[in-house]
Amino acid sequence: MSVFRKGKIWYIDYYVAGRRRREAVGASRKMADKVHAKRLSQLAEGRFLDIQTQSKSTFNELARLYMEYAKTNKRSWERDQYSLMHLSTKFGGKRLSEITPILIEEYKAERLRAVKPATLNREMNCLKHMFTKAIQWDKIGVSPAASVKLMRVNNVRVRFLSREECQVLYNACSVQLRPIVLFALHTGMRRGEILSLAWEDVNLDRRLIRVMHTKNGEPRDIPMSEEVFQLLRELEVCGTQVFTRPGGQAIRDLRTGFTNALKRAGITNFRFHDLRHTFASHLVMNGVDLLTVKELLGHKSIDMTLRYSHLSASHKHKAVDSLKLFDRHYLDTWSPEQIKKKKLSACGTIDAEVVKLVDALRSGRSTRKGVGVRVPPSALTKLHPI
């Protein structure tokens, strides 16, 4: 199965140091055969072994080629550009053959003193992908980052605002930022989805928002709340995008304005993305099922939505308590004799005959064989109300 096809694409398989590698070539079987033969030739020449020939390409050259590729093929190319800015401080100017797994581990240790593991992982993913492309572009034979492991990260973070905090944050925002924050809190859309939202994707008649540029690549529909509907009706149209600067220019970043608003509101440990968590958390606390929340957030898997499940615990208790299948007396398993004994124990020193007479009174019988019965009031007050 060294050359095979899946759908319309031909792939090749080969082994390097006992590990299988797979490459997608294209729609041509003849090209797949040529690439496969070339890889086998490279293996025979030792390009994938420790005695590989020294590459003359430098990291800076590869970074330039990679950014050209990223700008054409990746929506997240700006994130790659930011990662390369930091990677270049360690690897810039070095030949690709001089970059070793040990050197990459040194970078990890140094970088962890300044950033969190999640940020480091993004930079490592960028570096790994760069070397993968370098192999495809015949710049190197094997990736020095292949054996470098990513950091363990706990992504289950749910930080959300209370209703009171939402109002405080909204009041602390600038005039330009307020509609964006309100929109985020009522739609749960990501920052990139909000800033790229176009008027052509807003249907005021149907009160529906069509999110086209999503993280998983699949469009989704979000119904408008009354607040969002009124906001979009009153918003001034200044270009093709919904949220723009006063002159119609696209908004590229919200970091500075949002950070200043948080400071004025006195809210700490909070990011713009947590507005999305706030949206989902309040939906769950209001009794909305997790499948509906999953569809509104655009999660591909329910596993991502389950992080909010603990917020519905109190509502689960209310749901169970609301279940009334039987009247209470159907659930009473006490026998008549047990009930009588319970009454007697509750009466204390009251005579058993008094209890019988009280039962007769409660059942509507005020006499016994025509003889009037008189029960002391003190006896009635001592009876346990069963």
N, C-alpha and C positions, 0 to 999 in steps of 0.2 A: 504494500500500500504506500510506496514511496511517492507516486504521482496519482492523484485521485481528484474527483470532482464532487462538489457539493452545490446543488442548484446549478447555477451558471458559472461558478468560479472554480478554477483549478488550483489545487494546493499541492505542496511538496512536503515530504517528511524526510528527516535525516537525523542522525545521532551524533552528539558531541559529548565526549567523555561519559558515555553511558546514558545521557539524557536526551530525550527526543525533542526535536525542534520542528515547528510547523510554520510554513509561510504561505500566504495567499499570493498567487501570481497574477491571475487574471482570467479572461475568458478563452484564452488560446492554449490548447493542449501542447502545441509545438513549443511555445514559449516556456511552458511549465517544464518540459523535458530539458530545454536548454539551461534553465536556471538550476534544475536539479543536478545536471551534469557539472555545472560550474561549482556548486557547493561541494560536490564530491571531490572535485579537483582541488579546491581550497583546503579541504580536510587533508588530502594527500600531501599538500605542500606544507602542512603544519601551521596554517594560519589560525587554526582554532586551538592549537596546542601551546604549551609554555614556550616553545621555540618560535612563536609567531614573528613574522617580520615587523619591524618597527614602523609604526604609522608616523608620517610626517605632518599629518593634520593636527592643528591645535584646537584647544577647547573653544577659543574665541571664534575660530572659523566655523566650527560645528554649531555654536550658539547662533551665529548669524544665519546659517542655512536653516536651522531649526525654527527660528522665528519667522522666516519667510514661509515655511511650511505651516506653522501654527496659525498665522494670520489668514491663511487661505482655507484651512481645514478645521479649525477649532474656534468655538465661540468663547472659550475661556483663555484665549491667547494673552490677554492682559495679565492674568494670574501667572502664566508662564514667564512673561516678561519680568514681573516682579521677582519671581523665584530666581531667574537667571542673574538678576542684579546682585543677589547675595551669593549665588554659586560662583560667580566670576571672581569674587574676592579671594576664593581659595584655589580655584582651578584655572582662572584666566591666565593666558600666556603659556600654559603647560601643553606639551604634546599629549595626544590622547593615549599614547603608549606609556606615558609617565603617570597616568592616573590609575591608582591601584585601589583594591578594596580597603586596604589599611588607611590610605589617604582619605577615602570617603568616610570611614569610621571616625577619623580625627575631626572631619568637618561636622559630623553629627554631634560629637561631644562638645565642640566649641559652640555650635549653634544652639544647643539645648540650654546654654546659660542665659540666652537672650529671648528665646521664643518657646512656645508650648509644643508638645509632641505633635499635635495636629498640624501646626504650621510647618514643622520639620518634615512631616510625611508628605505634604504637598510638594515641597522642594525635592524630596527624594523621588517622588513619582515623576516629576519633571525630568530629573537627571536620568532615571531609568529609561524613560521614553526617548530621550535624546540619544542614548547609546543604542537603543533598539533601532532607531532610524539610521544611526551611523553604520550599523551592520548592513542594513538594507542598501545604503548608499556606498557600500564598499570602502568606508573610511577606516574601519577596524574589523577584526575578526571575531572578537568575543567581548561582551560587555563587562567591564570591571564592577558594575553596580548590580549584576545579576544575583550575587550571593549576599548582598547587603539587605538586611531585614528592616522593615518599617517598625516604628515605635508602636507599642500597645496604647490604644486610645479608648477612653470611655466616652462614647458619643451620646449616651443616654442623659441628656441635659434638658430639663424642662424648667425654664425660668419664665414666669408669666406675671402680669400685673393684675392687681385687683381692680374692681370698677373705680374705686376712689383714685388709685394711682394712674389709671388711664386718663381720668379727667385732669389730674395735676400735670401729667406729661403733655397733654394736648394744650393746656393753657400756657405751658412753658415754651412751646414751639414757636418759631417765627411764622409770619403770615404765609410764606411760601411753603414751609414744611408742614403746616397743619393739615391741609387736605391729603397729603401723602400718608401721614401717620393715621388719620381717620380711615382712609381707604385700606391701609394695611390691616388695621384692627378688625375691619368688617369683611374682609375678603380672604385673609390668610395667604395672600400672594407673596412670593419672594421679592426681594428688592429688585433683582434684574427683570423679573416679570412685570413689575409695576412701571419701572422706568422705560421699558420697551413697549408698553401697551399703546396700541394705535387706536385712533377713533373709529377706524373701520371694523375693529373687533368689539365695539361697544354697541349693543342693540337696546336702545332706551324703550322701544315699543314693547319688546318682549322681556325687558328688565334682565338681560343676560349679558355676561362678559365672557368672551371667548379668549382663552389664554393660549397663544400660539407658541411662544418661545419658552418651553418648559424644560426642566432639568432632565427629565427622562425622554424628551423628544415627542411625547404624545400630547396633543392639544386637549384641554379640558374646559368645561363650561362651569361658571360660577353664577348663581342667581344673585341679583342685587337686593340688598336690604333697603329699607326705606331711606336710611341715612346715606347710603352710597348712591341711590337713585337721585336724591335731592342734590347731593354734591356734584354729580356729573351734569345735571341739568343746569346748575348755576356756574359751572366752571367755564372760563373763557377759552375759546378755541384759538390756539396760537401755533398752528402747524399740524403735522400729521400725528404726532404723539399726544397723548392725553396730558401728561405732566411735563411741562417745559418751563424754562425761565421766562421772565416777562417779555423778552424780545423774540421768543419762539425757539431759542437754542435748546438743544437736548441737555438734560441734567445727567452728568457723568458720575457724580459722587455725592453722597449725603452725609459722609462721615463727620465732617466738621460741624455742620449745623445740628446734627442729631446728638453729637457729644455735648455740645453747648446746652442743648435743651435738657439733657439728662442732668447736667450740673445744676441748672436753674431749678429743676424739679426735685433735686435731692435724691435721685434714683441711682443706685449703684449696681454693679455686676449685671448689666443689661446691655444687649446688643439690638440692632435693628431687626435681626432675624427672630428675636424673641417676641416681636409683635405677632409673628406667625404662630408661635407657641401660645400666646395669649388668646388668639382667635380660637385655636383648637381646644384649649383647656376650658374656656368658658362654654363652648358648645357641649363638651362632655359633661361638665357640671350642670348644664341645663337639661340633661337627659337625652341628648342626641346620641344615637348608636354609633359605634366605632366604624362600621362600614360606610356610613354616610360621611363621617369625618374624613375617612380615607379618600373618598371620591373628591371631596371639596379641596383637600390638600394636594391631590395629585400623586399620592404615594403609589408606587408600583406594587408594593407588598404590604400586607396588613401588619407585618412585624414592625414597621416604622411607626404605625399608628398606635400600637399597643403600649407605647411609652406613656400614653395619657389614660390608660385603663384604670390606674389606681385612683384617679380623680372621681370616678363614678361610684366609689364604694358606698358612700352615704345614700346615694340615689338607689343603689341596689337594695339596701335595707328598706327604704321606703317602698320600693316595688314589692318586696316580699311581704311587708306588713299590710299592704293594700289588698292582699289576697284573702278574700272572705268566701270560702267554699261551704262552710257549715255554720249554723247557729251554735252558740257556745254550749247550750244544754245538750246538744248531740255529742259533744266531746266529753261530757261528764261521765266518768266510769265508776262513780261511787254507788254502792248498793244502798237500798233503803235502810238496812241495819247499820251500815257505816255512817250514814248521814245522821241517824238517831244518836249513835254514840258520840259523834262529833258535837252535836247539840248539847248532849249531857255534859261533856267535858268542858264546853264553853260556859255552861251555867254555873259551874262550881258547886256551891252548897244548895242550890235550888232543888227542890224535890222533883223527882222524875214525873210525878203526877202533874206538876205545874206545866212542864214541857208539853205533856199530852194535851192539856187544856188549851195552851197557847196555840198549838197546831190546829186544834179544833176551831179556835177563833179565826185563825188566818185562813182556814178553808171555808169560812162562812157559817160554821155551826156554833151558835152562841149558847146552846143548852145541851145537856146530856140527859136523855130520858125525861125531858120535861122539867128538869131541875136547873135553875139558873146558876151560872158559874161566875164567880167573882175573882178576878186575878189582880193581885197587888201591882200597882204601877212600877214599883221597884223591881219586880221580877222581870217585867218586859224590858227594862233598860239594861238588864244584865245579860240578855240573850245576845249571842253572836249573830250578826246579820248574814245569814247564808242565803 
